[in-house]
Amino acid sequence: MSWHVKLGGQLSVWKDGSELPGPENKTVGVLLVGLLFRGSDWSSRHDLANLLYPDSEEHSKRTALRQSLLRLRRWCGPDCIEEKQGLTRLSGGAWSYDLTLSNGEGALASMIAPNLDHPWIEAIRQSLTPQKQEQAIEAVEDFATAVGHAASIDKDTGRSLLVGGAALIQSLPIEQLRNLLSMTQPKDRRDPFTLEHQQLRAHYYERLGCYREIKETGLRAFRLATQQRKQEAMITSGAYMLFYEIEDGQMGEAAAWIDHLQSRLHADTKSLFFINAKAAYHWNMNRHEEAIAQMNQGIKRLPSTDRATRLHFWVNYSVLCAEARQLDQADEALEEARKLVIDQFDRWRILTMKYAEAILHMHRRNCDESIRMFESLAAANQEHYSLPGIWYANEGLSDALMSRGDLAEARSIWLANEKSRLSFCTRLTPRLQARRSRVLR
């Protein structure tokens, strides 16, 4: 059983794919939206009563809250919320929401459930104001301008700025990224930040799906790190090579990188990024349990890492769990990722989160929403030009269409997508081969 809430404009609730009638009164709608934004956190009845009835007497608050919880169950079903020891939350893993308007555009904060006029809802709207997003867009634009200006005066300075702002690279349009890489290209390996520049160029090729160029550039970065005896850079660039071989379908070469990084550099005891890459190997070998077990080993290392590393971990973890049908774990990983994400700075991580959400909708039999999300993901990756992102979205779309019973369309999309993928990659991974058999059977 699953529920989906559409908050862009008029509040609407969908249960197992069917729209429910509206709530008995606005207070019940406020309670639902308030609990929705509290996610998996438990709330005491005392807190809920104060939030829902801030101006009422204490005894009246408790009585009114009991009535509102009863009406919420009557509206959405007896299993829509969980309660234990005086604590309440929406049923874990069963609820999702979006902020999309009927025309497909994202809702401004003021457009979120505008018929619910209440201090609690207003506080939620304030938390969703686009100020941070606008600041992030300006920061990306200012960063690109600063790099270009510095590089026109001194290439080494421009390169140092580009490398220092590597976290913003994924937010740059592909043409702008190419221009900045060209403007800051080192003359030889003795120039400052040559190693880091090579890694950024490999990311550029990855967005284009050019795996021969990716691996050539990535291998140069690994060799340079080895020559400079920078162990951390060796592990990072080697882990990237592991990712690149996996995406190219070269699982034997990927296994060789795992062996080298573990036996020579003890990467599994030093690098969360390597743990992430090793989990991706198991996932693409169609060994979901091993992949999740690998990620579980990395959780204890998260507190000592930076925001971007933690976000990358939780986003990947959500996808692994979603595909393995570990739905509650996937929901929890997504919740952790949402706490870390910054719009515009984390564009590709956000798209990957939506990919996990689309898989969850499919497994919960909400195929229409899953299909809509996969189609939207394909369009978004096309707009920002990430060829691997398009492939992943179309493969998920084929699965969702098959689940809905649209077999002919699922096969057609899969075959066209496979033709595109294999024009850039060597072969399909075992994971994709299994999905192919499922769609084309």
C-alpha positions in Angstrom: 0.0 0.0 0.0 1.4 3.4 -1.0 0.3 7.0 -0.9 1.5 9.9 -3.1 0.8 13.6 -2.4 0.8 16.3 -5.0 1.5 19.6 -3.4 1.9 21.9 -6.4 -1.4 23.9 -6.4 -4.4 22.1 -5.0 -3.5 19.4 -2.5 -4.4 15.9 -3.8 -3.6 12.5 -2.3 -3.3 9.3 -4.4 -3.6 5.9 -2.8 -2.3 2.9 -4.8 -2.6 5.0 -8.0 -6.2 6.2 -7.4 -7.0 9.8 -6.3 -8.8 10.1 -3.0 -11.5 12.7 -2.3 -10.4 15.8 -0.3 -10.0 15.8 3.5 -13.0 16.3 5.9 -11.5 19.7 6.8 -8.5 21.9 6.2 -6.9 21.0 9.6 -6.6 17.3 8.5 -4.8 18.5 5.3 -2.5 20.6 7.4 -1.7 17.6 9.6 -0.9 15.4 6.6 1.4 18.0 5.0 3.1 18.7 8.3 3.8 15.0 8.9 4.8 14.5 5.3 7.7 17.0 5.7 8.8 15.4 8.9 9.6 12.3 6.8 10.6 9.2 8.9 11.0 11.2 12.1 8.7 10.4 15.0 6.7 13.3 16.5 5.2 13.5 20.0 1.6 14.2 20.3 2.5 17.2 22.4 4.6 18.7 19.5 1.9 17.9 17.0 -0.8 19.5 19.1 1.3 22.7 19.5 2.0 22.9 15.8 -1.6 22.2 14.7 -3.4 24.3 17.4 -0.9 27.0 18.5 -3.6 29.2 20.0 -5.7 26.7 21.9 -5.8 25.6 25.5 -3.7 22.5 26.4 -6.6 20.2 27.0 -8.4 21.3 23.9 -5.3 20.7 21.8 -5.0 17.1 22.8 -8.7 16.4 22.2 -8.6 18.1 18.8 -5.5 16.3 17.8 -7.1 12.9 18.5 -10.0 13.9 16.3 -7.7 15.0 13.5 -5.7 11.8 13.6 -9.0 9.8 13.5 -10.1 11.8 10.5 -6.7 11.4 8.8 -7.1 7.6 9.1 -10.7 7.8 7.8 -9.4 9.8 4.8 -6.3 7.9 3.9 -6.9 4.5 5.5 -6.2 3.0 8.9 -2.6 2.0 8.0 -1.6 5.5 6.8 0.1 6.4 10.1 2.2 4.6 12.7 2.0 5.2 16.4 4.1 3.9 19.3 4.6 5.1 22.9 2.9 8.4 22.2 4.9 9.1 19.0 3.4 9.4 15.5 4.6 9.5 11.9 3.3 8.6 8.5 3.8 4.9 7.7 7.5 4.4 6.9 8.4 4.0 3.3 4.8 4.2 2.0 4.6 8.0 1.4 6.0 10.2 -1.4 5.3 13.7 -2.7 6.1 16.1 -5.5 6.0 19.8 -5.9 5.0 19.8 -9.6 2.2 22.0 -11.0 -0.4 20.6 -13.4 1.6 22.1 -16.3 4.6 20.1 -15.4 6.6 23.0 -13.9 8.0 23.1 -10.4 5.9 25.0 -7.9 7.0 28.1 -6.2 6.8 28.0 -2.4 3.7 30.2 -2.4 1.9 27.7 -4.8 2.3 24.8 -2.4 -1.2 23.8 -1.2 -2.3 27.4 -1.3 -5.7 26.5 0.2 -4.1 25.5 3.5 -3.6 28.8 5.4 -1.9 27.8 8.6 1.3 28.8 10.5 2.7 25.3 10.3 2.3 25.2 6.5 3.7 28.7 6.2 6.8 27.6 8.0 7.2 24.8 5.5 6.8 27.2 2.6 9.5 29.4 4.1 11.8 26.5 4.3 11.3 25.8 0.6 11.8 29.4 -0.7 14.1 29.6 -3.7 16.6 31.9 -2.1 19.3 29.2 -1.7 18.6 28.0 -5.3 19.0 31.5 -6.7 22.2 32.0 -4.7 23.5 28.7 -6.0 22.8 29.6 -9.6 24.6 32.9 -9.1 27.5 31.1 -7.5 27.9 28.7 -10.5 27.8 31.6 -12.9 30.2 33.7 -10.9 32.5 30.7 -10.6 32.6 30.1 -14.4 33.2 33.8 -15.1 36.0 33.9 -12.5 37.8 30.9 -14.0 37.5 32.2 -17.5 38.8 35.7 -16.5 41.7 34.3 -14.5 42.7 31.8 -17.3 42.8 34.7 -19.8 45.4 36.4 -17.6 47.3 33.3 -16.3 46.4 29.8 -17.2 47.8 28.2 -14.0 45.7 30.5 -11.9 42.6 29.7 -13.9 43.4 26.0 -13.5 43.8 26.2 -9.8 40.4 28.0 -9.5 38.7 25.3 -11.8 40.2 22.5 -9.7 39.3 24.2 -6.4 35.6 24.5 -7.5 35.4 20.9 -8.7 32.2 20.4 -6.8 30.5 22.9 -9.2 31.7 21.2 -12.3 28.6 19.0 -12.7 26.4 22.1 -12.7 28.1 23.7 -15.7 26.6 23.4 -19.2 28.6 20.9 -21.3 29.8 23.6 -23.7 30.9 25.9 -20.9 32.8 23.0 -19.2 34.6 22.1 -22.4 35.7 25.8 -23.0 37.0 26.1 -19.4 38.9 22.8 -19.7 40.5 24.0 -23.0 41.3 27.5 -21.5 43.1 25.8 -18.5 44.8 22.9 -20.3 48.3 22.2 -18.8 51.2 22.3 -21.2 52.8 19.2 -19.6 52.5 17.1 -16.4 54.8 19.5 -14.5 52.2 22.2 -14.5 50.3 22.8 -11.3 47.1 20.7 -10.8 47.7 18.7 -13.9 46.5 15.5 -12.2 43.3 17.1 -11.0 42.7 18.7 -14.4 42.9 15.2 -16.0 40.3 13.9 -13.6 38.0 16.8 -14.5 38.5 16.1 -18.2 37.5 12.5 -17.7 34.3 13.6 -16.1 33.6 15.7 -19.2 34.1 12.7 -21.4 31.8 10.7 -19.1 28.9 13.1 -19.7 29.5 12.6 -23.5 29.6 8.8 -23.1 33.1 8.6 -24.7 34.4 5.6 -22.8 37.6 5.2 -24.8 38.6 8.8 -24.1 37.4 8.5 -20.4 39.6 5.5 -19.8 42.7 6.9 -21.6 42.4 10.1 -19.6 41.7 8.3 -16.3 44.6 6.0 -16.8 46.9 9.0 -17.4 45.7 10.5 -14.1 46.4 7.2 -12.2 49.9 6.9 -13.7 50.7 10.5 -12.8 49.5 10.0 -9.2 51.7 6.9 -9.0 54.7 8.8 -10.3 54.1 11.6 -7.8 53.6 8.9 -5.0 50.3 10.5 -4.0 48.5 7.5 -2.4 45.1 9.2 -1.9 45.1 10.4 -5.5 46.1 6.9 -6.6 43.2 5.3 -4.8 40.7 8.0 -6.1 41.9 7.8 -9.7 42.0 4.0 -9.5 38.4 3.9 -8.1 37.3 6.2 -11.0 38.9 3.7 -13.4 36.9 0.9 -11.7 33.7 3.0 -12.3 34.7 3.6 -16.0 35.4 -0.1 -16.7 32.1 -1.0 -15.2 30.2 1.5 -17.3 32.0 0.1 -20.4 30.9 -3.4 -19.5 34.5 -4.6 -18.9 33.9 -6.5 -15.7 37.1 -8.5 -15.9 39.2 -5.3 -16.1 37.0 -3.9 -13.2 37.8 -6.9 -11.1 41.5 -6.4 -11.8 41.3 -2.8 -10.6 39.6 -4.0 -7.3 42.4 -6.6 -6.8 45.1 -4.0 -7.5 43.7 -1.3 -5.2 43.0 -3.7 -2.4 46.3 -5.7 -2.5 48.7 -2.8 -3.3 47.0 0.2 -1.7 44.7 -1.3 0.9 42.0 0.9 -0.5 39.1 -0.9 1.2 40.4 0.3 4.6 41.2 3.9 3.5 38.6 5.1 1.0 34.8 5.4 1.2 34.9 6.3 -2.5 36.5 2.9 -3.3 33.9 1.2 -1.2 31.3 2.9 -3.3 33.0 1.8 -6.5 33.3 -1.8 -5.3 29.6 -1.8 -4.4 28.8 -0.6 -8.0 30.9 -3.6 -9.3 28.7 -6.1 -7.3 25.6 -4.3 -8.4 26.5 -4.5 -12.0 27.4 -8.2 -11.6 23.8 -8.5 -10.5 24.8 -9.4 -6.9 22.6 -7.0 -5.0 23.1 -8.5 -1.5 26.9 -8.2 -1.8 26.5 -4.6 -3.1 24.4 -3.5 -0.1 26.6 -5.3 2.3 29.6 -3.4 0.8 27.8 -0.1 1.3 26.8 -1.0 4.9 30.5 -1.3 5.7 31.0 2.3 4.6 28.3 3.9 6.8 30.5 4.0 9.9 33.0 6.1 8.0 30.5 8.8 6.9 30.8 11.2 9.9 34.4 11.9 9.0 33.7 12.8 5.3 32.6 16.0 3.6 29.1 16.8 2.5 29.6 15.9 -1.2 31.1 12.5 -0.3 28.2 11.7 2.1 25.7 12.8 -0.5 27.3 10.6 -3.2 27.2 7.7 -0.8 23.5 8.0 0.2 22.4 8.6 -3.4 24.1 5.5 -4.7 22.9 3.5 -1.7 19.3 4.6 -2.4 19.5 3.2 -6.0 21.1 -0.1 -4.9 18.4 -0.6 -2.3 15.6 0.4 -4.7 16.7 -2.1 -7.4 17.2 -4.8 -4.7 13.6 -4.2 -3.6 14.8 -3.1 -0.1 12.2 -0.3 -0.2 12.5 0.9 3.4 16.3 1.1 3.2 16.0 3.0 0.0 13.5 5.5 1.6 15.9 6.0 4.5 18.9 6.6 2.2 16.9 9.1 0.2 15.9 10.9 3.4 19.6 11.2 4.3 20.4 12.5 0.9 17.7 15.2 1.0 19.3 16.6 4.1 22.5 17.2 2.3 21.5 18.2 -1.2 21.9 21.8 -2.5 19.9 22.6 -5.7 22.1 23.5 -8.7 25.3 22.5 -7.0 24.1 18.9 -7.0 22.2 18.6 -10.2 23.3 15.1 -11.1 22.9 13.8 -7.6 19.3 15.1 -7.7 18.6 13.3 -11.0 20.0 10.1 -9.5 17.7 10.5 -6.5 14.8 10.9 -8.8 15.9 7.7 -10.6 15.7 5.8 -7.2 12.3 7.3 -6.6 11.1 6.2 -10.0 12.2 2.6 -9.2 10.4 2.7 -5.9 7.2 3.8 -7.6 7.5 0.9 -10.0 8.0 -1.7 -7.2 5.1 -0.2 -5.4 2.9 -0.7 -8.4 2.5 3.0 -9.1 3.6 2.4 -12.7 2.1 5.6 -14.2 4.1 7.8 -11.8 7.2 5.7 -12.4 6.9 6.1 -16.2 6.3 9.8 -15.9 9.4 10.2 -13.7 11.6 8.1 -16.1 10.4 10.2 -19.1 11.1 13.4 -17.2 14.6 12.1 -16.3 15.4 11.2 -19.9 14.4 14.8 -20.9 16.4 16.4 -18.1 19.5 14.4 -19.0 19.0 15.3 -22.6 18.7 19.0 -21.7 21.9 19.0 -19.7 23.6 16.5 -21.9 24.5 13.4 -20.0 24.4 10.4 -22.3 24.8 7.8 -19.5 21.9 9.5 -17.7 19.7 9.1 -20.8 20.6 5.4 -21.0 19.7 4.8 -17.4 16.4 6.7 -17.6 15.3 4.8 -20.8 16.3 1.4 -19.3 14.2 2.2 -16.2 11.4 3.4 -18.5 11.4 0.1 -20.4 11.1 -1.8 -17.1 8.2 0.4 -15.9 6.3 0.1 -19.2 6.8 -3.7 -19.0 5.4 -3.7 -15.5 2.3 -1.8 -16.7 1.9 -4.3 -19.5 3.0 -2.1 -22.4 5.3 -4.8 -23.8 5.7 -3.6 -27.3 6.6 0.0 -26.3 9.0 -1.4 -23.6 10.8 -3.6 -26.2 11.0 -0.7 -28.7 12.5 1.7 -26.2 14.9 -0.9 -24.9 16.3 -1.9 -28.3 16.8 1.7 -29.4 18.5 2.6 -26.2 20.7 -0.5 -26.3 21.8 0.4 -29.8 22.8 3.9 -28.6 24.6 2.4 -25.5 26.6 -0.2 -27.5 27.7 2.4 -30.0 29.7 3.9 -27.2 30.3 1.0 -24.8 31.9 -2.4 -25.4 29.2 -4.6 -23.9 26.3 -4.8 -21.4 27.0 -5.6 -17.8 25.4 -8.7 -16.3 22.9 -6.5 -14.6 21.8 -5.0 -17.9 21.8 -8.4 -19.6 19.4 -9.6 -16.9 17.1 -6.6 -17.5 17.3 -7.1 -21.2 16.1 -10.7 -20.9 13.3 -9.5 -18.7 12.1 -6.8 -21.1 12.6 -8.8 -24.4 11.4 -12.2 -23.2 
